Amino acid sequence: MAQKVVIALGGNAILQPKQQATYENQIENVRQCCEIIARIVQQGYEVIITHGNGPQVGNILRQQEEAKEVVPPFPLEVCSAESQGFIGYMMDQSLKNALHKRGLDNAVISMLTLTEVSMDDPAFLNPVKPIGVFYQEDEARRLAAEKGWIVKEDAGRGWRRVVPSPMPKSIIGADVIKSLTDSQAIVIAAGGGGIPVCRQADGTLSGVEAVIDKDRSGYQLALDVNADVFMILTDVQNVYVNYGKPEQKSLGTISLTEAQQYAAEGQFSAGSMGPKMESAIRFTENGGTAIICSLDQADLALEGKAGTRITQENLVHCN
């Protein structure tokens, strides 16, 4: 039976740092990603793709801010849906083309996906996720007063709006996604962490202004569809311990116990590798295999020849 793999792409894989945010740049980056994903499909894996949207939703918010005197701005969850739609379109088209070149006829489906969160999540009491453009302090405080925003200074670069980043409870429609992949379809889902919604007392859903970490929603998606492998693609070839120190080393295949120990030591920073390792560890705790690697080595990492792999087995390879 083919292994089911959830592949999580970062938003920077779609728009690289310092690149101009043109459609042409973004679809070329997506095309390159899809060439690699097509190789994985050709190897016989059942594939589900999820992706970040940080740069994209940030630009949508900026467009709204610039045009607010002409077109009324939309809520944050609607901007998330918009980014999910256009990234999904680019991936859908590019992956179909990459598969066609290889003589493969798998269906490719991009699903607008809702992610359920709880309004009792403590993240709603302490919004910390920066979004959108940078402001001078006086303008940021004015906007906060006008719009009810929470604003904070962001690492000396200026002031930004911050929003809650709650934990995902479930990926709505995961049963449909699993059924499609069981039929050899490739599904693009839960982009940008999914559109955050909460369930009301009467069972209905409503959108909330929040941003869900895409690695955490990727973990939840992998769990909900019973994936065998959860793969996080990033801009480094391996996870490192003692990063930036003389004793720095990269991790190859490590056991779950070792990964948990490294995390307990504080080896992975909250702003970068922390959420990735947290999600990878949680997936492995539920019986799967987690991989963190660079995009260009994704197919090799699935074969155990590259990247950092967390397994139930007590094997260690430090590169």
C-alpha positions in Angstrom: 0.0 0.0 0.0 1.3 3.5 -0.9 2.4 5.8 1.9 0.4 8.9 2.4 2.6 12.0 2.7 1.6 15.5 3.8 4.1 18.1 2.5 4.2 21.5 4.2 5.7 24.3 2.1 6.7 27.6 3.6 5.3 30.9 2.3 8.8 31.9 1.4 9.0 29.0 -1.0 6.4 30.8 -3.0 7.8 34.3 -2.6 11.4 34.4 -1.6 12.9 37.1 0.7 13.6 40.4 -1.1 11.8 39.2 -4.3 9.3 41.6 -5.8 5.8 40.3 -5.2 4.8 39.9 -8.8 2.7 37.1 -10.1 5.5 36.1 -12.5 8.0 35.6 -9.6 5.6 33.6 -7.5 4.3 31.3 -10.2 7.9 30.5 -11.3 8.8 29.6 -7.7 5.6 27.5 -7.5 6.5 25.8 -10.8 9.9 24.8 -9.3 8.3 23.4 -6.2 5.8 21.4 -8.2 8.6 19.8 -10.3 10.0 18.3 -7.1 6.6 17.3 -5.8 5.9 15.6 -9.1 9.0 13.5 -8.6 7.5 12.4 -5.3 4.2 11.4 -6.9 6.1 9.5 -9.6 7.8 7.5 -6.8 4.3 6.2 -5.9 3.4 8.3 -2.8 -0.1 9.6 -2.1 0.5 13.4 -1.7 -1.3 16.1 0.1 0.2 19.6 0.0 -0.2 22.5 2.4 1.6 25.8 2.3 2.3 29.0 4.1 0.9 32.4 3.1 2.7 34.9 5.2 4.2 37.1 2.5 1.0 36.8 0.4 -1.6 37.7 3.0 0.7 40.5 4.2 0.6 42.0 0.7 -3.2 41.6 0.5 -3.5 43.4 3.7 -1.3 46.2 2.4 -3.4 46.4 -0.8 -6.5 46.8 1.4 -4.8 49.5 3.5 -3.8 51.5 0.4 -7.2 51.2 -1.2 -9.3 51.6 2.0 -10.7 55.0 0.8 -12.0 53.4 -2.4 -12.9 49.8 -1.5 -13.9 48.8 2.0 -11.4 46.4 3.6 -12.3 42.7 4.3 -11.8 40.8 7.6 -8.5 39.0 8.1 -10.0 35.5 7.6 -11.4 36.6 4.2 -7.8 37.8 3.2 -6.6 34.4 4.3 -9.2 32.8 2.0 -8.1 35.0 -0.9 -4.5 34.0 -0.5 -5.4 30.4 -0.2 -7.3 30.7 -3.5 -4.7 32.3 -5.6 -1.8 30.2 -4.3 -4.0 27.1 -4.8 -4.6 28.1 -8.4 -0.9 28.5 -9.1 0.0 25.2 -7.5 -2.9 23.4 -9.2 -1.9 24.6 -12.6 1.8 24.1 -12.1 1.5 20.6 -10.6 -0.8 19.4 -13.4 1.8 20.6 -16.0 4.6 18.9 -14.1 2.7 15.6 -13.9 1.7 15.8 -17.6 5.4 16.1 -18.6 6.0 12.8 -16.8 3.1 11.0 -18.4 1.1 11.0 -15.1 -2.7 11.7 -15.1 -3.4 12.0 -11.3 -6.2 14.5 -10.6 -5.1 17.6 -8.8 -7.6 19.4 -6.5 -7.2 22.7 -4.6 -9.6 22.8 -1.6 -10.5 26.0 0.2 -10.1 24.7 3.7 -11.5 25.8 7.1 -9.6 25.1 10.3 -11.5 24.9 13.5 -10.1 26.7 16.5 -11.4 27.2 20.0 -12.4 30.7 21.3 -11.2 29.5 24.7 -7.7 29.2 23.3 -5.4 31.3 25.5 -3.9 32.8 22.3 -6.9 35.1 22.1 -5.9 36.7 25.4 -2.4 37.4 24.2 -2.1 38.2 20.4 1.5 37.9 19.3 1.5 37.1 15.6 2.6 40.2 13.6 0.8 40.7 10.2 0.7 43.3 7.5 2.8 46.4 7.0 5.1 48.3 9.3 4.0 51.7 10.8 5.5 54.5 12.7 4.5 54.4 16.3 2.0 57.3 16.1 0.2 55.9 13.1 0.1 52.4 14.6 -1.5 53.8 17.8 -4.0 55.8 15.8 -5.0 52.8 13.8 -5.3 50.8 17.0 -7.7 53.3 18.5 -9.7 53.6 15.3 -10.0 49.9 14.4 -9.6 48.2 17.8 -6.3 46.6 16.7 -3.5 45.5 19.1 -0.2 46.8 17.9 3.3 46.1 19.0 6.9 47.1 18.1 8.5 44.4 16.0 12.2 43.7 16.5 13.2 47.3 16.0 11.8 47.4 12.5 8.6 49.4 13.3 5.1 48.8 14.7 2.7 46.2 13.3 -0.7 44.8 14.0 -0.6 41.6 16.0 -3.3 38.9 16.0 -4.0 35.7 17.9 -2.4 32.5 16.7 -4.5 29.7 18.2 -3.9 26.0 18.0 -5.9 24.1 15.4 -8.5 21.7 16.7 -9.4 20.0 13.4 -9.2 20.4 9.7 -12.8 20.6 8.4 -13.2 18.3 5.4 -10.2 16.1 6.3 -12.4 13.0 5.6 -13.0 14.3 2.1 -9.2 15.0 1.6 -8.3 11.5 2.7 -10.9 9.9 0.4 -9.6 11.8 -2.6 -6.0 10.8 -1.9 -7.1 7.2 -1.4 -8.2 7.5 -5.1 -4.8 8.8 -6.2 -5.8 12.4 -6.4 -3.3 15.1 -5.1 -4.9 17.6 -2.8 -3.8 21.1 -2.0 -5.4 22.0 1.3 -5.3 24.1 4.5 -3.1 26.8 2.9 -1.8 29.4 5.3 -2.9 27.3 8.2 -6.5 27.2 6.9 -9.2 29.8 7.3 -9.8 30.1 11.1 -13.3 29.4 12.2 -14.9 28.6 15.6 -18.0 26.6 16.3 -20.9 28.4 18.0 -23.1 26.8 20.6 -25.7 25.9 18.0 -23.1 24.1 15.9 -22.7 26.8 13.2 -19.3 28.1 12.1 -18.1 31.7 12.1 -14.8 33.2 11.0 -12.3 34.7 13.5 -9.6 37.2 13.0 -6.5 35.0 13.7 -3.6 33.4 11.9 -2.9 29.7 12.5 0.7 28.5 12.3 1.0 26.5 9.1 3.3 23.9 10.6 0.8 23.2 13.4 -2.1 23.0 11.0 0.0 20.8 8.7 0.5 18.5 11.7 -3.2 18.5 12.4 -4.0 17.8 8.7 -1.5 14.9 8.7 -3.1 13.5 11.8 -6.6 13.9 10.6 -6.0 12.1 7.2 -4.0 9.3 8.8 -0.8 10.2 6.9 2.3 8.0 7.2 4.8 10.8 6.8 4.6 14.5 7.7 7.3 16.5 5.7 8.1 20.1 6.4 10.1 21.8 3.6 12.2 24.7 4.6 15.3 26.7 3.5 17.9 24.5 5.4 18.9 21.0 4.6 18.8 19.7 8.2 17.8 20.7 11.7 20.8 21.8 13.9 21.5 21.5 17.6 23.9 24.0 19.3 23.2 26.3 16.4 25.8 28.9 15.8 28.2 27.4 18.4 31.5 25.7 17.8 29.9 22.3 18.7 27.0 22.9 16.2 25.9 19.7 14.4 23.2 18.7 11.9 20.8 16.0 12.7 20.1 13.1 10.4 17.8 10.3 11.6 17.0 10.6 15.3 14.6 8.9 17.7 11.5 10.5 19.1 13.1 10.4 22.6 16.2 12.3 21.3 14.0 14.9 19.6 12.0 15.4 22.8 15.2 15.8 24.8 16.6 18.4 22.4 13.3 20.3 22.5 13.3 20.2 26.3 16.9 21.7 26.3 15.6 24.7 24.3 17.6 23.8 21.2 15.0 25.2 18.8 14.1 28.8 18.7 10.5 29.9 19.0 10.7 32.2 16.0 12.0 29.7 13.5 12.7 26.0 14.0 10.6 25.7 17.3 7.1 25.3 15.8 8.5 23.0 13.1 10.1 20.6 15.6 7.1 20.9 17.9 4.8 19.7 15.1 7.2 17.1 13.9 7.5 15.6 17.4 3.8 15.6 18.0 3.2 13.8 14.7 5.8 11.2 15.6 4.3 10.8 19.1 1.1 9.7 17.2 3.0 6.9 15.4 4.1 8.5 12.1 7.4 9.6 10.7 8.3 13.3 10.5 10.9 14.9 8.1 12.3 18.4 8.0 14.5 19.1 5.0 15.1 21.5 2.1 12.8 21.7 -0.8 15.4 20.5 -3.3 16.1 17.4 -1.3 12.5 16.4 -0.6 12.6 13.2 -2.7 15.9 12.1 -1.3 14.7 12.8 2.3 11.8 10.4 1.7 14.3 7.7 0.9 16.2 8.5 4.1 19.2 10.0 2.2 18.8 13.6 3.3 17.2 15.9 5.9 16.3 15.3 9.5 14.0 12.4 10.2 12.3 11.7 13.5 11.2 8.1 13.9 10.1 5.6 16.5 13.4 3.7 16.0 16.5 4.5 18.1 18.8 5.4 15.2 21.1 8.4 15.0 23.0 9.8 12.1 24.7 13.2 12.6 26.0 14.7 9.5 
